Structures are given as C-alpha cells and as structure tokens.
Amino acid sequence: MVVMILERTDSRTRGELTRWLLEPKAGVFVGTVSALVRDKLWQLACQRVGGSGGGILVYNTDNEQGFALRLWGDTTRVVRDFDGLNLVTVPPKQS
C-alpha cells in the first residue's frame, strides 16, 4: 500500500499520478504498486511540486511499524527517528 500526499501541486502532476493511484481527495493518492513504480512516481512528484509545495510518502516496509515515511519540500512536518521508531513532529512557528 502506498499513500502519497502532495501540497500545492498542479493538475498535470495529479493527472499523471491518477494513472497509477486513486485520488480520493485532492492531493491524496492511494494505491498498491511495486517499489519501482512507487519510487518513480515519488521522483516525478518531487520534481514537479513547486518551490512552496511539499509531499509525504507512506509505504509498507519490513520494520517494527510496518511502514516508512519520506518527506520532501515544505510540509510543515519533520520525521524524527527514535531508536528505529519514526515519529512526526510539528516544529513551533518562528516569530
């Protein structure tokens, strides 16, 4: 299972991703694809997301949590590794 969440992306990229994944909500893509296809789609999304955009990729893997996370761009989230356990944090706003 693959879940890809893209923020501030164009309709062209969304259209290309829907060839492989379902888009139940704008910018949220879900599906089951091979690791090669997943990585190619992620690479495509990262290349096309604008300078103020960002993305999160969640996919199955063989670890304690059963999934892995990849973040790219400005997602307002940070993944922190605590002894093999990935946790998502929201940094405080700088004033």
Contacts in CASP RR format, 6 or more apart in sequence:
PFRMAT RR
TARGET T0000
AUTHOR 0000-0000-0000
METHOD contacts of the structure
MODEL  1
MVVMILERTDSRTRGELTRWLLEPKAGVFVGTVSALVRDKLWQLACQRVG
GSGGGILVYNTDNEQGFALRLWGDTTRVVRDFDGLNLVTVPPKQS
1 30 0 8 1.000
1 31 0 8 1.000
1 32 0 8 1.000
1 59 0 8 1.000
1 60 0 8 1.000
2 21 0 8 1.000
2 29 0 8 1.000
2 30 0 8 1.000
2 31 0 8 1.000
2 32 0 8 1.000
2 33 0 8 1.000
2 38 0 8 1.000
2 41 0 8 1.000
2 57 0 8 1.000
2 58 0 8 1.000
2 59 0 8 1.000
2 60 0 8 1.000
3 28 0 8 1.000
3 29 0 8 1.000
3 30 0 8 1.000
3 31 0 8 1.000
3 57 0 8 1.000
3 58 0 8 1.000
3 59 0 8 1.000
4 17 0 8 1.000
4 21 0 8 1.000
4 28 0 8 1.000
4 29 0 8 1.000
4 30 0 8 1.000
4 41 0 8 1.000
4 42 0 8 1.000
4 45 0 8 1.000
4 55 0 8 1.000
4 56 0 8 1.000
4 57 0 8 1.000
4 58 0 8 1.000
5 27 0 8 1.000
5 28 0 8 1.000
5 29 0 8 1.000
5 55 0 8 1.000
5 56 0 8 1.000
5 58 0 8 1.000
6 13 0 8 1.000
6 14 0 8 1.000
6 17 0 8 1.000
6 27 0 8 1.000
6 29 0 8 1.000
6 45 0 8 1.000
6 49 0 8 1.000
6 53 0 8 1.000
6 54 0 8 1.000
6 55 0 8 1.000
7 27 0 8 1.000
7 49 0 8 1.000
7 53 0 8 1.000
7 54 0 8 1.000
7 55 0 8 1.000
7 74 0 8 1.000
7 75 0 8 1.000
8 49 0 8 1.000
8 50 0 8 1.000
8 52 0 8 1.000
8 53 0 8 1.000
8 54 0 8 1.000
9 27 0 8 1.000
9 45 0 8 1.000
9 48 0 8 1.000
9 49 0 8 1.000
9 50 0 8 1.000
9 53 0 8 1.000
9 54 0 8 1.000
10 48 0 8 1.000
12 48 0 8 1.000
13 44 0 8 1.000
13 45 0 8 1.000
13 48 0 8 1.000
13 49 0 8 1.000
14 23 0 8 1.000
14 26 0 8 1.000
14 27 0 8 1.000
16 44 0 8 1.000
17 23 0 8 1.000
17 29 0 8 1.000
17 41 0 8 1.000
17 44 0 8 1.000
17 45 0 8 1.000
18 29 0 8 1.000
20 31 0 8 1.000
20 33 0 8 1.000
20 37 0 8 1.000
20 41 0 8 1.000
21 29 0 8 1.000
21 30 0 8 1.000
21 31 0 8 1.000
21 33 0 8 1.000
21 41 0 8 1.000
22 29 0 8 1.000
22 30 0 8 1.000
22 31 0 8 1.000
23 29 0 8 1.000
23 30 0 8 1.000
24 30 0 8 1.000
33 41 0 8 1.000
35 59 0 8 1.000
38 57 0 8 1.000
38 59 0 8 1.000
42 57 0 8 1.000
42 70 0 8 1.000
42 72 0 8 1.000
45 55 0 8 1.000
45 72 0 8 1.000
46 55 0 8 1.000
46 72 0 8 1.000
46 73 0 8 1.000
49 55 0 8 1.000
49 72 0 8 1.000
49 73 0 8 1.000
51 73 0 8 1.000
51 74 0 8 1.000
52 74 0 8 1.000
53 73 0 8 1.000
53 74 0 8 1.000
53 75 0 8 1.000
54 71 0 8 1.000
54 72 0 8 1.000
54 73 0 8 1.000
54 74 0 8 1.000
54 75 0 8 1.000
55 71 0 8 1.000
55 72 0 8 1.000
55 73 0 8 1.000
55 75 0 8 1.000
56 69 0 8 1.000
56 70 0 8 1.000
56 71 0 8 1.000
56 72 0 8 1.000
56 75 0 8 1.000
56 77 0 8 1.000
57 69 0 8 1.000
57 70 0 8 1.000
57 71 0 8 1.000
57 72 0 8 1.000
58 67 0 8 1.000
58 68 0 8 1.000
58 69 0 8 1.000
59 67 0 8 1.000
59 68 0 8 1.000
60 66 0 8 1.000
60 67 0 8 1.000
61 67 0 8 1.000
61 68 0 8 1.000
63 84 0 8 1.000
64 84 0 8 1.000
64 85 0 8 1.000
65 85 0 8 1.000
65 86 0 8 1.000
68 86 0 8 1.000
69 79 0 8 1.000
69 86 0 8 1.000
69 88 0 8 1.000
71 77 0 8 1.000
71 78 0 8 1.000
71 79 0 8 1.000
76 90 0 8 1.000
76 91 0 8 1.000
77 88 0 8 1.000
77 89 0 8 1.000
77 90 0 8 1.000
78 88 0 8 1.000
78 89 0 8 1.000
78 90 0 8 1.000
78 91 0 8 1.000
79 86 0 8 1.000
79 87 0 8 1.000
79 88 0 8 1.000
79 89 0 8 1.000
80 86 0 8 1.000
80 87 0 8 1.000
80 88 0 8 1.000
80 89 0 8 1.000
END
